[in-house]
Amino acid sequence: MKQIRIFTILALSLMLFSCNGNAQNERKAKNTSQNKIEVIDFHSTHRCMTCNAIEANTKYTLDNYFANELKSGKITFQSVNVDKDENYEMAEKYEASGTSLFLNVVINGKETIINLTDFAFSKGRDKEAFSKSLKTKLEEQLKKL
């Protein structure tokens, strides 16, 4: 009977130690998140030519100048429909209610949100000017990573 109690105590101790060890590893993984740039294109369900051009020109720029960064995860791209319920919290975080373009620069877990919406609308339908400017903005942020 005494041996069973000792074994039970040892087994419980090992389980508790293992659980604590796993929890600590999970916390460390969350705190050392990858430095990256998130490119987020918000839009509504019904889109105008400029709204469609903003997304197309953003994808063009990323695919043509930042393919390696996309592949490695250093840059990510999301197209987010603000009209969908599942995107409500994200739209709230960025205060996006329609077409908007943002960079979220994440360095050591700290987020810096850069609103590019005015830029996107002013150059959205000029593929060359849009792409050149967005490329410059992304290169500036990549240097900070």
Phi and psi restraints in degrees (value plus and minus 20) as a CYANA .aco file:
   2 LYS   PHI     -84.5   -44.5
   2 LYS   PSI     -58.9   -18.9
   3 GLN   PHI     -85.2   -45.2
   3 GLN   PSI     -58.1   -18.1
   4 ILE   PHI     -84.6   -44.6
   4 ILE   PSI     -62.1   -22.1
   5 ARG   PHI     -82.5   -42.5
   5 ARG   PSI     -64.6   -24.6
   6 ILE   PHI     -82.9   -42.9
   6 ILE   PSI     -64.8   -24.8
   7 PHE   PHI     -81.0   -41.0
   7 PHE   PSI     -63.4   -23.4
   8 THR   PHI     -82.1   -42.1
   8 THR   PSI     -63.9   -23.9
   9 ILE   PHI     -82.7   -42.7
   9 ILE   PSI     -63.8   -23.8
  10 LEU   PHI     -82.8   -42.8
  10 LEU   PSI     -63.8   -23.8
  11 ALA   PHI     -83.4   -43.4
  11 ALA   PSI     -63.9   -23.9
  12 LEU   PHI     -84.1   -44.1
  12 LEU   PSI     -59.9   -19.9
  13 SER   PHI     -82.1   -42.1
  13 SER   PSI     -64.0   -24.0
  14 LEU   PHI     -83.4   -43.4
  14 LEU   PSI     -61.3   -21.3
  15 MET   PHI     -83.3   -43.3
  15 MET   PSI     -64.0   -24.0
  16 LEU   PHI     -84.6   -44.6
  16 LEU   PSI     -62.2   -22.2
  17 PHE   PHI     -83.2   -43.2
  17 PHE   PSI     -63.7   -23.7
  18 SER   PHI     -83.5   -43.5
  18 SER   PSI     -63.3   -23.3
  19 CYS   PHI     -82.6   -42.6
  19 CYS   PSI     -64.1   -24.1
  20 ASN   PHI     -83.1   -43.1
  20 ASN   PSI     -61.0   -21.0
  21 GLY   PHI     -81.7   -41.7
  21 GLY   PSI     -63.0   -23.0
  22 ASN   PHI     -85.5   -45.5
  22 ASN   PSI     -61.5   -21.5
  23 ALA   PHI     -82.9   -42.9
  23 ALA   PSI     -60.9   -20.9
  24 GLN   PHI     -84.9   -44.9
  24 GLN   PSI     -60.7   -20.7
  25 ASN   PHI     -84.3   -44.3
  25 ASN   PSI     -58.8   -18.8
  26 GLU   PHI     -84.6   -44.6
  26 GLU   PSI     -61.7   -21.7
  27 ARG   PHI     -83.2   -43.2
  27 ARG   PSI     -62.1   -22.1
  28 LYS   PHI     -82.5   -42.5
  28 LYS   PSI     -61.5   -21.5
  29 ALA   PHI     -83.2   -43.2
  29 ALA   PSI     -59.2   -19.2
  30 LYS   PHI     -88.6   -48.6
  30 LYS   PSI     -57.1   -17.1
  31 ASN   PHI     -94.2   -54.2
  31 ASN   PSI     -44.1    -4.1
  32 THR   PHI    -126.6   -86.6
  32 THR   PSI      27.7    67.7
  33 SER   PHI     -84.6   -44.6
  33 SER   PSI     134.2   174.2
  34 GLN   PHI     -86.2   -46.2
  34 GLN   PSI     116.1   156.1
  35 ASN   PHI     -91.6   -51.6
  35 ASN   PSI     110.5   150.5
  36 LYS   PHI    -181.3  -141.3
  36 LYS   PSI     149.6   189.6
  37 ILE   PHI    -140.0  -100.0
  37 ILE   PSI     101.3   141.3
  38 GLU   PHI    -117.2   -77.2
  38 GLU   PSI     103.7   143.7
  39 VAL   PHI    -122.3   -82.3
  39 VAL   PSI     100.5   140.5
  40 ILE   PHI    -144.2  -104.2
  40 ILE   PSI     100.8   140.8
  41 ASP   PHI    -126.9   -86.9
  41 ASP   PSI      85.4   125.4
  42 PHE   PHI    -107.6   -67.6
  42 PHE   PSI     126.5   166.5
  43 HIS   PHI    -175.4  -135.4
  43 HIS   PSI     144.9   184.9
  44 SER   PHI    -118.3   -78.3
  44 SER   PSI     157.3   197.3
  45 THR   PHI     -84.5   -44.5
  45 THR   PSI     -65.4   -25.4
  46 HIS   PHI    -116.8   -76.8
  46 HIS   PSI     101.6   141.6
  47 ARG   PHI    -143.2  -103.2
  47 ARG   PSI     123.7   163.7
  48 CYS   PHI    -108.6   -68.6
  48 CYS   PSI     158.4   198.4
  49 MET   PHI     -80.9   -40.9
  49 MET   PSI     -61.8   -21.8
  50 THR   PHI     -85.6   -45.6
  50 THR   PSI     -61.5   -21.5
  51 CYS   PHI     -81.4   -41.4
  51 CYS   PSI     -63.3   -23.3
  52 ASN   PHI     -86.3   -46.3
  52 ASN   PSI     -58.3   -18.3
  53 ALA   PHI     -85.8   -45.8
  53 ALA   PSI     -58.1   -18.1
  54 ILE   PHI     -78.4   -38.4
  54 ILE   PSI     -67.8   -27.8
  55 GLU   PHI     -85.4   -45.4
  55 GLU   PSI     -66.4   -26.4
  56 ALA   PHI     -81.6   -41.6
  56 ALA   PSI     -62.5   -22.5
  57 ASN   PHI     -92.4   -52.4
  57 ASN   PSI     -51.2   -11.2
  58 THR   PHI     -85.7   -45.7
  58 THR   PSI     -67.7   -27.7
  59 LYS   PHI     -81.5   -41.5
  59 LYS   PSI     -62.6   -22.6
  60 TYR   PHI     -77.5   -37.5
  60 TYR   PSI     -68.0   -28.0
  61 THR   PHI     -82.0   -42.0
  61 THR   PSI     -67.0   -27.0
  62 LEU   PHI     -83.7   -43.7
  62 LEU   PSI     -65.8   -25.8
  63 ASP   PHI     -86.4   -46.4
  63 ASP   PSI     -56.5   -16.5
  64 ASN   PHI    -107.6   -67.6
  64 ASN   PSI     -48.1    -8.1
  65 TYR   PHI    -136.8   -96.8
  65 TYR   PSI     -37.4     2.6
  66 PHE   PHI    -152.1  -112.1
  66 PHE   PSI      12.7    52.7
  67 ALA   PHI     -79.9   -39.9
  67 ALA   PSI     -62.1   -22.1
  68 ASN   PHI     -85.2   -45.2
  68 ASN   PSI     -60.0   -20.0
  69 GLU   PHI     -88.2   -48.2
  69 GLU   PSI     -55.8   -15.8
  70 LEU   PHI     -85.7   -45.7
  70 LEU   PSI     -64.9   -24.9
  71 LYS   PHI     -82.8   -42.8
  71 LYS   PSI     -59.4   -19.4
  72 SER   PHI    -101.3   -61.3
  72 SER   PSI     -33.4     6.6
  73 GLY   PHI      69.6   109.6
  73 GLY   PSI     -18.1    21.9
  74 LYS   PHI     -86.8   -46.8
  74 LYS   PSI     -51.6   -11.6
  75 ILE   PHI    -144.8  -104.8
  75 ILE   PSI     115.9   155.9
  76 THR   PHI    -143.5  -103.5
  76 THR   PSI     137.0   177.0
  77 PHE   PHI    -150.7  -110.7
  77 PHE   PSI     115.8   155.8
  78 GLN   PHI    -154.7  -114.7
  78 GLN   PSI     117.0   157.0
  79 SER   PHI    -128.6   -88.6
  79 SER   PSI      99.6   139.6
  80 VAL   PHI    -142.9  -102.9
  80 VAL   PSI     101.2   141.2
  81 ASN   PHI    -103.9   -63.9
  81 ASN   PSI      93.1   133.1
  82 VAL   PHI     -91.2   -51.2
  82 VAL   PSI     -34.0     6.0
  83 ASP   PHI    -100.7   -60.7
  83 ASP   PSI     -32.5     7.5
  84 LYS   PHI    -107.1   -67.1
  84 LYS   PSI     114.3   154.3
  85 ASP   PHI     -75.6   -35.6
  85 ASP   PSI     -58.2   -18.2
  86 GLU   PHI     -87.8   -47.8
  86 GLU   PSI     -32.8     7.2
  87 ASN   PHI    -123.0   -83.0
  87 ASN   PSI     -13.6    26.4
  88 TYR   PHI     -77.9   -37.9
  88 TYR   PSI     -70.4   -30.4
  89 GLU   PHI     -82.9   -42.9
  89 GLU   PSI     -60.5   -20.5
  90 MET   PHI     -86.1   -46.1
  90 MET   PSI     -62.7   -22.7
  91 ALA   PHI     -82.7   -42.7
  91 ALA   PSI     -59.2   -19.2
  92 GLU   PHI     -83.5   -43.5
  92 GLU   PSI     -63.6   -23.6
  93 LYS   PHI     -77.0   -37.0
  93 LYS   PSI     -60.7   -20.7
  94 TYR   PHI    -115.7   -75.7
  94 TYR   PSI     -22.2    17.8
  95 GLU   PHI      36.0    76.0
  95 GLU   PSI      23.1    63.1
  96 ALA   PHI    -119.5   -79.5
  96 ALA   PSI     104.1   144.1
  97 SER   PHI    -136.8   -96.8
  97 SER   PSI     -24.8    15.2
  98 GLY   PHI    -182.3  -142.3
  98 GLY   PSI    -167.3  -127.3
  99 THR   PHI     -84.3   -44.3
  99 THR   PSI     104.6   144.6
 100 SER   PHI    -173.2  -133.2
 100 SER   PSI     129.7   169.7
 101 LEU   PHI    -146.6  -106.6
 101 LEU   PSI     109.4   149.4
 102 PHE   PHI    -153.2  -113.2
 102 PHE   PSI     130.4   170.4
 103 LEU   PHI    -130.8   -90.8
 103 LEU   PSI     114.8   154.8
 104 ASN   PHI    -137.6   -97.6
 104 ASN   PSI      86.3   126.3
 105 VAL   PHI    -112.6   -72.6
 105 VAL   PSI      96.8   136.8
 106 VAL   PHI    -129.3   -89.3
 106 VAL   PSI      94.6   134.6
 107 ILE   PHI    -146.7  -106.7
 107 ILE   PSI      98.5   138.5
 108 ASN   PHI      31.4    71.4
 108 ASN   PSI      20.9    60.9
 109 GLY   PHI      62.8   102.8
 109 GLY   PSI     -29.0    11.0
 110 LYS   PHI    -112.4   -72.4
 110 LYS   PSI     107.8   147.8
 111 GLU   PHI    -117.3   -77.3
 111 GLU   PSI     115.5   155.5
 112 THR   PHI    -143.8  -103.8
 112 THR   PSI      93.5   133.5
 113 ILE   PHI    -113.3   -73.3
 113 ILE   PSI     107.8   147.8
 114 ILE   PHI    -137.3   -97.3
 114 ILE   PSI      98.6   138.6
 115 ASN   PHI    -107.2   -67.2
 115 ASN   PSI      95.5   135.5
 116 LEU   PHI    -127.4   -87.4
 116 LEU   PSI      -2.5    37.5
 117 THR   PHI     -82.1   -42.1
 117 THR   PSI     -67.0   -27.0
 118 ASP   PHI     -80.7   -40.7
 118 ASP   PSI     -65.3   -25.3
 119 PHE   PHI     -77.4   -37.4
 119 PHE   PSI     -67.3   -27.3
 120 ALA   PHI     -80.1   -40.1
 120 ALA   PSI     -62.8   -22.8
 121 PHE   PHI     -91.9   -51.9
 121 PHE   PSI     -54.7   -14.7
 122 SER   PHI     -92.1   -52.1
 122 SER   PSI     -50.4   -10.4
 123 LYS   PHI    -138.1   -98.1
 123 LYS   PSI     -16.5    23.5
 124 GLY   PHI     -74.8   -34.8
 124 GLY   PSI     -54.6   -14.6
 125 ARG   PHI    -117.3   -77.3
 125 ARG   PSI     -14.8    25.2
 126 ASP   PHI    -133.0   -93.0
 126 ASP   PSI      71.8   111.8
 127 LYS   PHI     -72.6   -32.6
 127 LYS   PSI     -66.2   -26.2
 128 GLU   PHI     -85.4   -45.4
 128 GLU   PSI     -68.7   -28.7
 129 ALA   PHI     -86.0   -46.0
 129 ALA   PSI     -62.3   -22.3
 130 PHE   PHI     -79.8   -39.8
 130 PHE   PSI     -71.4   -31.4
 131 SER   PHI     -82.9   -42.9
 131 SER   PSI     -63.4   -23.4
 132 LYS   PHI     -81.7   -41.7
 132 LYS   PSI     -65.5   -25.5
 133 SER   PHI     -88.1   -48.1
 133 SER   PSI     -63.5   -23.5
 134 LEU   PHI     -85.0   -45.0
 134 LEU   PSI     -59.7   -19.7
 135 LYS   PHI     -78.1   -38.1
 135 LYS   PSI     -65.7   -25.7
 136 THR   PHI     -82.1   -42.1
 136 THR   PSI     -65.1   -25.1
 137 LYS   PHI     -82.1   -42.1
 137 LYS   PSI     -62.3   -22.3
 138 LEU   PHI     -88.3   -48.3
 138 LEU   PSI     -60.0   -20.0
 139 GLU   PHI     -82.3   -42.3
 139 GLU   PSI     -59.1   -19.1
 140 GLU   PHI     -80.0   -40.0
 140 GLU   PSI     -62.8   -22.8
 141 GLN   PHI     -93.8   -53.8
 141 GLN   PSI     -54.9   -14.9
 142 LEU   PHI     -81.5   -41.5
 142 LEU   PSI     -54.0   -14.0
 143 LYS   PHI     -82.0   -42.0
 143 LYS   PSI     -46.6    -6.6
 144 LYS   PHI     -99.9   -59.9
 144 LYS   PSI     -39.3     0.7
